[in-house]
């Protein structure tokens, strides 16, 4: 299996990349035996169905890059040197996590991947994703002055190990205005705010490794993360895709993307 899947645009390609790093569910067969079976069944921390929610992107000329493997194999949105993304006391899962966001062990028999295993996973699963994103960005910059990289995420409404209160509906992150031009961030933020959803910027999420590593507005690379609560498009304890809910948030996402595309 390939590390990631690329969904090419169905109309003229534009310099807009949609990254979805946490919706993958596969785990290599040779690693399955190390995982806790109960945790494997739940696969919590998965950004379920985001590929379905964003399935309108190709018809807008956007290139979509989807991870195939689960974030428990390697987390594409963590620093490969395991530098923490935040230092405010929240739980920080590593590039090859040992626990889920609730602090529960994902492996059995106290197994933990050693440094050799971690390095192997980075080389096999992490690096190809980021190398491909960089190659796409560079390809677009040859003919365009600006590129947008939108990093899509979702999370349970309440994760007390991360935040003591429930999350807002939508959280735009641009690494405190370092990963994206303020003008583009404002366009996205203002359009999202036109809805009746609660929208915040850079709190409690300001973008992970993808946003921070690739974003460089001085070179025309504008990286934005959108974190959303799963109950905006899912029901039954945030595990089942809800088409009626999804239609509403999809419409908002499409209009936001169109506003951004108009600036390219």
Buried (B, 14 or more C-beta within 10 A) or exposed (E): EEBBBEBEBEEEBBBBBBBBBBBBBEBEEEBEEBBBEEBBEEBBBBBBBBBEBBBEBBEBBBBBBBBBBBBBBBBBBBBBEEEEBEEEEBBBBBBBBBBBBEEEBBBBEEBEBEEEBBBBBBEBBBBBBBEBBEEBBEBBBEEBEBBBBBBBBBBBEEBEBBBEEBBBBBBBBBBEBBBBBEEBBBBBBEBBBEBEBBBBBBEBBBBBBBBBBBBBBEEBBBBBBBBBBBBBBBBEEBEEBBEEBBEBBBEBBBBBBEBBBEEB
